[in-house]
Amino acid sequence: MLQSNAMKRREAFKMFLKPGFKEEYKRRHAALWPEMKALLKESGVSNYSIYLDEETGVLYAYQEVSGDSGSQDLGGLEIVRKWWDYMADIMEVNPDNSPVSIPLPEMFHLD
């Protein structure tokens, strides 16, 4: 699926890591499933980074999205639900195991 740069937008959101799971979170993401990588790219997600505030356990995510949906809109897909299940033991999650995720409004941007 070819994505147009003209429609690219920036998105940020926060999630919550359970205490003591910093290294496990890093390990799991370092070995991100190839199917998940492919799905994100095919969906137009790029320049995706996640940062940890170690004092609070808050994960801050940033991604650029081309097209209509970012990573937070893919929960209807089986591979995404499997990833949620895999991560549920180390993150704060909703009843369906999706990560508790709060969108963050952009307050400033400098190119």
MODELLER restraints for C-alpha pairs under 7 A, 6 or more apart:
rsr = mdl.restraints
at = mdl.atoms
rsr.add(forms.Gaussian(group=physical.xy_distance, feature=features.Distance(at['CA:1:A'], at['CA:42:A']), mean=5.78, stdev=0.5))
rsr.add(forms.Gaussian(group=physical.xy_distance, feature=features.Distance(at['CA:3:A'], at['CA:44:A']), mean=6.03, stdev=0.5))
rsr.add(forms.Gaussian(group=physical.xy_distance, feature=features.Distance(at['CA:3:A'], at['CA:66:A']), mean=5.66, stdev=0.5))
rsr.add(forms.Gaussian(group=physical.xy_distance, feature=features.Distance(at['CA:3:A'], at['CA:67:A']), mean=6.36, stdev=0.5))
rsr.add(forms.Gaussian(group=physical.xy_distance, feature=features.Distance(at['CA:4:A'], at['CA:66:A']), mean=6.22, stdev=0.5))
rsr.add(forms.Gaussian(group=physical.xy_distance, feature=features.Distance(at['CA:5:A'], at['CA:66:A']), mean=6.30, stdev=0.5))
rsr.add(forms.Gaussian(group=physical.xy_distance, feature=features.Distance(at['CA:7:A'], at['CA:66:A']), mean=5.45, stdev=0.5))
rsr.add(forms.Gaussian(group=physical.xy_distance, feature=features.Distance(at['CA:7:A'], at['CA:67:A']), mean=6.13, stdev=0.5))
rsr.add(forms.Gaussian(group=physical.xy_distance, feature=features.Distance(at['CA:8:A'], at['CA:64:A']), mean=6.46, stdev=0.5))
rsr.add(forms.Gaussian(group=physical.xy_distance, feature=features.Distance(at['CA:8:A'], at['CA:65:A']), mean=5.25, stdev=0.5))
rsr.add(forms.Gaussian(group=physical.xy_distance, feature=features.Distance(at['CA:8:A'], at['CA:66:A']), mean=4.24, stdev=0.5))
rsr.add(forms.Gaussian(group=physical.xy_distance, feature=features.Distance(at['CA:8:A'], at['CA:67:A']), mean=6.90, stdev=0.5))
rsr.add(forms.Gaussian(group=physical.xy_distance, feature=features.Distance(at['CA:9:A'], at['CA:64:A']), mean=5.57, stdev=0.5))
rsr.add(forms.Gaussian(group=physical.xy_distance, feature=features.Distance(at['CA:9:A'], at['CA:65:A']), mean=5.27, stdev=0.5))
rsr.add(forms.Gaussian(group=physical.xy_distance, feature=features.Distance(at['CA:9:A'], at['CA:66:A']), mean=6.53, stdev=0.5))
rsr.add(forms.Gaussian(group=physical.xy_distance, feature=features.Distance(at['CA:10:A'], at['CA:63:A']), mean=5.90, stdev=0.5))
rsr.add(forms.Gaussian(group=physical.xy_distance, feature=features.Distance(at['CA:10:A'], at['CA:64:A']), mean=4.51, stdev=0.5))
rsr.add(forms.Gaussian(group=physical.xy_distance, feature=features.Distance(at['CA:10:A'], at['CA:65:A']), mean=6.28, stdev=0.5))
rsr.add(forms.Gaussian(group=physical.xy_distance, feature=features.Distance(at['CA:11:A'], at['CA:62:A']), mean=5.75, stdev=0.5))
rsr.add(forms.Gaussian(group=physical.xy_distance, feature=features.Distance(at['CA:11:A'], at['CA:63:A']), mean=5.41, stdev=0.5))
rsr.add(forms.Gaussian(group=physical.xy_distance, feature=features.Distance(at['CA:11:A'], at['CA:64:A']), mean=6.18, stdev=0.5))
rsr.add(forms.Gaussian(group=physical.xy_distance, feature=features.Distance(at['CA:12:A'], at['CA:61:A']), mean=5.39, stdev=0.5))
rsr.add(forms.Gaussian(group=physical.xy_distance, feature=features.Distance(at['CA:12:A'], at['CA:62:A']), mean=4.40, stdev=0.5))
rsr.add(forms.Gaussian(group=physical.xy_distance, feature=features.Distance(at['CA:12:A'], at['CA:63:A']), mean=6.48, stdev=0.5))
rsr.add(forms.Gaussian(group=physical.xy_distance, feature=features.Distance(at['CA:12:A'], at['CA:103:A']), mean=6.07, stdev=0.5))
rsr.add(forms.Gaussian(group=physical.xy_distance, feature=features.Distance(at['CA:12:A'], at['CA:104:A']), mean=5.30, stdev=0.5))
rsr.add(forms.Gaussian(group=physical.xy_distance, feature=features.Distance(at['CA:13:A'], at['CA:60:A']), mean=5.94, stdev=0.5))
rsr.add(forms.Gaussian(group=physical.xy_distance, feature=features.Distance(at['CA:13:A'], at['CA:61:A']), mean=5.28, stdev=0.5))
rsr.add(forms.Gaussian(group=physical.xy_distance, feature=features.Distance(at['CA:13:A'], at['CA:62:A']), mean=6.76, stdev=0.5))
rsr.add(forms.Gaussian(group=physical.xy_distance, feature=features.Distance(at['CA:13:A'], at['CA:101:A']), mean=6.35, stdev=0.5))
rsr.add(forms.Gaussian(group=physical.xy_distance, feature=features.Distance(at['CA:13:A'], at['CA:102:A']), mean=5.29, stdev=0.5))
rsr.add(forms.Gaussian(group=physical.xy_distance, feature=features.Distance(at['CA:13:A'], at['CA:103:A']), mean=4.14, stdev=0.5))
rsr.add(forms.Gaussian(group=physical.xy_distance, feature=features.Distance(at['CA:13:A'], at['CA:104:A']), mean=4.88, stdev=0.5))
rsr.add(forms.Gaussian(group=physical.xy_distance, feature=features.Distance(at['CA:14:A'], at['CA:58:A']), mean=6.53, stdev=0.5))
rsr.add(forms.Gaussian(group=physical.xy_distance, feature=features.Distance(at['CA:14:A'], at['CA:59:A']), mean=5.38, stdev=0.5))
rsr.add(forms.Gaussian(group=physical.xy_distance, feature=features.Distance(at['CA:14:A'], at['CA:60:A']), mean=4.51, stdev=0.5))
rsr.add(forms.Gaussian(group=physical.xy_distance, feature=features.Distance(at['CA:14:A'], at['CA:61:A']), mean=5.94, stdev=0.5))
rsr.add(forms.Gaussian(group=physical.xy_distance, feature=features.Distance(at['CA:14:A'], at['CA:101:A']), mean=5.52, stdev=0.5))
rsr.add(forms.Gaussian(group=physical.xy_distance, feature=features.Distance(at['CA:14:A'], at['CA:102:A']), mean=5.26, stdev=0.5))
rsr.add(forms.Gaussian(group=physical.xy_distance, feature=features.Distance(at['CA:14:A'], at['CA:103:A']), mean=6.54, stdev=0.5))
rsr.add(forms.Gaussian(group=physical.xy_distance, feature=features.Distance(at['CA:15:A'], at['CA:58:A']), mean=5.87, stdev=0.5))
rsr.add(forms.Gaussian(group=physical.xy_distance, feature=features.Distance(at['CA:15:A'], at['CA:59:A']), mean=4.94, stdev=0.5))
rsr.add(forms.Gaussian(group=physical.xy_distance, feature=features.Distance(at['CA:15:A'], at['CA:60:A']), mean=6.54, stdev=0.5))
rsr.add(forms.Gaussian(group=physical.xy_distance, feature=features.Distance(at['CA:15:A'], at['CA:99:A']), mean=6.62, stdev=0.5))
rsr.add(forms.Gaussian(group=physical.xy_distance, feature=features.Distance(at['CA:15:A'], at['CA:100:A']), mean=5.71, stdev=0.5))
rsr.add(forms.Gaussian(group=physical.xy_distance, feature=features.Distance(at['CA:15:A'], at['CA:101:A']), mean=4.81, stdev=0.5))
rsr.add(forms.Gaussian(group=physical.xy_distance, feature=features.Distance(at['CA:15:A'], at['CA:102:A']), mean=6.72, stdev=0.5))
rsr.add(forms.Gaussian(group=physical.xy_distance, feature=features.Distance(at['CA:16:A'], at['CA:57:A']), mean=5.83, stdev=0.5))
rsr.add(forms.Gaussian(group=physical.xy_distance, feature=features.Distance(at['CA:16:A'], at['CA:58:A']), mean=4.71, stdev=0.5))
rsr.add(forms.Gaussian(group=physical.xy_distance, feature=features.Distance(at['CA:16:A'], at['CA:59:A']), mean=5.64, stdev=0.5))
rsr.add(forms.Gaussian(group=physical.xy_distance, feature=features.Distance(at['CA:16:A'], at['CA:91:A']), mean=5.77, stdev=0.5))
rsr.add(forms.Gaussian(group=physical.xy_distance, feature=features.Distance(at['CA:16:A'], at['CA:92:A']), mean=5.44, stdev=0.5))
rsr.add(forms.Gaussian(group=physical.xy_distance, feature=features.Distance(at['CA:16:A'], at['CA:100:A']), mean=6.90, stdev=0.5))
rsr.add(forms.Gaussian(group=physical.xy_distance, feature=features.Distance(at['CA:17:A'], at['CA:57:A']), mean=5.08, stdev=0.5))
rsr.add(forms.Gaussian(group=physical.xy_distance, feature=features.Distance(at['CA:17:A'], at['CA:58:A']), mean=6.17, stdev=0.5))
rsr.add(forms.Gaussian(group=physical.xy_distance, feature=features.Distance(at['CA:17:A'], at['CA:59:A']), mean=6.62, stdev=0.5))
rsr.add(forms.Gaussian(group=physical.xy_distance, feature=features.Distance(at['CA:17:A'], at['CA:90:A']), mean=6.18, stdev=0.5))
rsr.add(forms.Gaussian(group=physical.xy_distance, feature=features.Distance(at['CA:17:A'], at['CA:91:A']), mean=4.49, stdev=0.5))
rsr.add(forms.Gaussian(group=physical.xy_distance, feature=features.Distance(at['CA:17:A'], at['CA:92:A']), mean=6.29, stdev=0.5))
rsr.add(forms.Gaussian(group=physical.xy_distance, feature=features.Distance(at['CA:18:A'], at['CA:57:A']), mean=6.66, stdev=0.5))
rsr.add(forms.Gaussian(group=physical.xy_distance, feature=features.Distance(at['CA:18:A'], at['CA:90:A']), mean=5.35, stdev=0.5))
rsr.add(forms.Gaussian(group=physical.xy_distance, feature=features.Distance(at['CA:18:A'], at['CA:91:A']), mean=5.17, stdev=0.5))
rsr.add(forms.Gaussian(group=physical.xy_distance, feature=features.Distance(at['CA:18:A'], at['CA:92:A']), mean=6.51, stdev=0.5))
rsr.add(forms.Gaussian(group=physical.xy_distance, feature=features.Distance(at['CA:19:A'], at['CA:57:A']), mean=6.65, stdev=0.5))
rsr.add(forms.Gaussian(group=physical.xy_distance, feature=features.Distance(at['CA:21:A'], at['CA:90:A']), mean=6.11, stdev=0.5))
rsr.add(forms.Gaussian(group=physical.xy_distance, feature=features.Distance(at['CA:40:A'], at['CA:71:A']), mean=6.55, stdev=0.5))
rsr.add(forms.Gaussian(group=physical.xy_distance, feature=features.Distance(at['CA:43:A'], at['CA:69:A']), mean=6.93, stdev=0.5))
rsr.add(forms.Gaussian(group=physical.xy_distance, feature=features.Distance(at['CA:43:A'], at['CA:70:A']), mean=6.99, stdev=0.5))
rsr.add(forms.Gaussian(group=physical.xy_distance, feature=features.Distance(at['CA:44:A'], at['CA:65:A']), mean=5.33, stdev=0.5))
rsr.add(forms.Gaussian(group=physical.xy_distance, feature=features.Distance(at['CA:44:A'], at['CA:66:A']), mean=4.65, stdev=0.5))
rsr.add(forms.Gaussian(group=physical.xy_distance, feature=features.Distance(at['CA:44:A'], at['CA:67:A']), mean=6.13, stdev=0.5))
rsr.add(forms.Gaussian(group=physical.xy_distance, feature=features.Distance(at['CA:45:A'], at['CA:63:A']), mean=6.51, stdev=0.5))
rsr.add(forms.Gaussian(group=physical.xy_distance, feature=features.Distance(at['CA:45:A'], at['CA:64:A']), mean=5.77, stdev=0.5))
rsr.add(forms.Gaussian(group=physical.xy_distance, feature=features.Distance(at['CA:45:A'], at['CA:65:A']), mean=4.66, stdev=0.5))
rsr.add(forms.Gaussian(group=physical.xy_distance, feature=features.Distance(at['CA:45:A'], at['CA:66:A']), mean=6.57, stdev=0.5))
rsr.add(forms.Gaussian(group=physical.xy_distance, feature=features.Distance(at['CA:45:A'], at['CA:70:A']), mean=5.98, stdev=0.5))
rsr.add(forms.Gaussian(group=physical.xy_distance, feature=features.Distance(at['CA:45:A'], at['CA:71:A']), mean=6.81, stdev=0.5))
rsr.add(forms.Gaussian(group=physical.xy_distance, feature=features.Distance(at['CA:46:A'], at['CA:63:A']), mean=6.03, stdev=0.5))
rsr.add(forms.Gaussian(group=physical.xy_distance, feature=features.Distance(at['CA:46:A'], at['CA:64:A']), mean=5.20, stdev=0.5))
rsr.add(forms.Gaussian(group=physical.xy_distance, feature=features.Distance(at['CA:46:A'], at['CA:65:A']), mean=6.32, stdev=0.5))
rsr.add(forms.Gaussian(group=physical.xy_distance, feature=features.Distance(at['CA:47:A'], at['CA:63:A']), mean=5.41, stdev=0.5))
rsr.add(forms.Gaussian(group=physical.xy_distance, feature=features.Distance(at['CA:47:A'], at['CA:64:A']), mean=5.70, stdev=0.5))
rsr.add(forms.Gaussian(group=physical.xy_distance, feature=features.Distance(at['CA:48:A'], at['CA:62:A']), mean=5.59, stdev=0.5))
rsr.add(forms.Gaussian(group=physical.xy_distance, feature=features.Distance(at['CA:48:A'], at['CA:63:A']), mean=4.14, stdev=0.5))
rsr.add(forms.Gaussian(group=physical.xy_distance, feature=features.Distance(at['CA:48:A'], at['CA:64:A']), mean=6.67, stdev=0.5))
rsr.add(forms.Gaussian(group=physical.xy_distance, feature=features.Distance(at['CA:49:A'], at['CA:61:A']), mean=5.66, stdev=0.5))
rsr.add(forms.Gaussian(group=physical.xy_distance, feature=features.Distance(at['CA:49:A'], at['CA:62:A']), mean=5.28, stdev=0.5))
rsr.add(forms.Gaussian(group=physical.xy_distance, feature=features.Distance(at['CA:49:A'], at['CA:63:A']), mean=6.42, stdev=0.5))
rsr.add(forms.Gaussian(group=physical.xy_distance, feature=features.Distance(at['CA:50:A'], at['CA:59:A']), mean=6.37, stdev=0.5))
rsr.add(forms.Gaussian(group=physical.xy_distance, feature=features.Distance(at['CA:50:A'], at['CA:60:A']), mean=5.46, stdev=0.5))
rsr.add(forms.Gaussian(group=physical.xy_distance, feature=features.Distance(at['CA:50:A'], at['CA:61:A']), mean=4.20, stdev=0.5))
rsr.add(forms.Gaussian(group=physical.xy_distance, feature=features.Distance(at['CA:50:A'], at['CA:62:A']), mean=6.36, stdev=0.5))
rsr.add(forms.Gaussian(group=physical.xy_distance, feature=features.Distance(at['CA:51:A'], at['CA:59:A']), mean=5.46, stdev=0.5))
rsr.add(forms.Gaussian(group=physical.xy_distance, feature=features.Distance(at['CA:51:A'], at['CA:60:A']), mean=4.99, stdev=0.5))
rsr.add(forms.Gaussian(group=physical.xy_distance, feature=features.Distance(at['CA:51:A'], at['CA:61:A']), mean=6.27, stdev=0.5))
rsr.add(forms.Gaussian(group=physical.xy_distance, feature=features.Distance(at['CA:52:A'], at['CA:58:A']), mean=5.87, stdev=0.5))
rsr.add(forms.Gaussian(group=physical.xy_distance, feature=features.Distance(at['CA:52:A'], at['CA:59:A']), mean=4.51, stdev=0.5))
rsr.add(forms.Gaussian(group=physical.xy_distance, feature=features.Distance(at['CA:52:A'], at['CA:60:A']), mean=6.26, stdev=0.5))
rsr.add(forms.Gaussian(group=physical.xy_distance, feature=features.Distance(at['CA:53:A'], at['CA:59:A']), mean=6.35, stdev=0.5))
rsr.add(forms.Gaussian(group=physical.xy_distance, feature=features.Distance(at['CA:74:A'], at['CA:80:A']), mean=6.67, stdev=0.5))
rsr.add(forms.Gaussian(group=physical.xy_distance, feature=features.Distance(at['CA:75:A'], at['CA:81:A']), mean=6.17, stdev=0.5))
rsr.add(forms.Gaussian(group=physical.xy_distance, feature=features.Distance(at['CA:84:A'], at['CA:97:A']), mean=5.56, stdev=0.5))
rsr.add(forms.Gaussian(group=physical.xy_distance, feature=features.Distance(at['CA:84:A'], at['CA:98:A']), mean=5.45, stdev=0.5))
rsr.add(forms.Gaussian(group=physical.xy_distance, feature=features.Distance(at['CA:84:A'], at['CA:99:A']), mean=6.94, stdev=0.5))
rsr.add(forms.Gaussian(group=physical.xy_distance, feature=features.Distance(at['CA:85:A'], at['CA:97:A']), mean=5.82, stdev=0.5))
rsr.add(forms.Gaussian(group=physical.xy_distance, feature=features.Distance(at['CA:88:A'], at['CA:97:A']), mean=5.77, stdev=0.5))
rsr.add(forms.Gaussian(group=physical.xy_distance, feature=features.Distance(at['CA:91:A'], at['CA:99:A']), mean=6.73, stdev=0.5))
rsr.add(forms.Gaussian(group=physical.xy_distance, feature=features.Distance(at['CA:92:A'], at['CA:99:A']), mean=6.05, stdev=0.5))
rsr.add(forms.Gaussian(group=physical.xy_distance, feature=features.Distance(at['CA:92:A'], at['CA:100:A']), mean=5.81, stdev=0.5))
rsr.add(forms.Gaussian(group=physical.xy_distance, feature=features.Distance(at['CA:93:A'], at['CA:99:A']), mean=4.25, stdev=0.5))
rsr.add(forms.Gaussian(group=physical.xy_distance, feature=features.Distance(at['CA:93:A'], at['CA:100:A']), mean=4.88, stdev=0.5))
rsr.add(forms.Gaussian(group=physical.xy_distance, feature=features.Distance(at['CA:94:A'], at['CA:100:A']), mean=5.77, stdev=0.5))
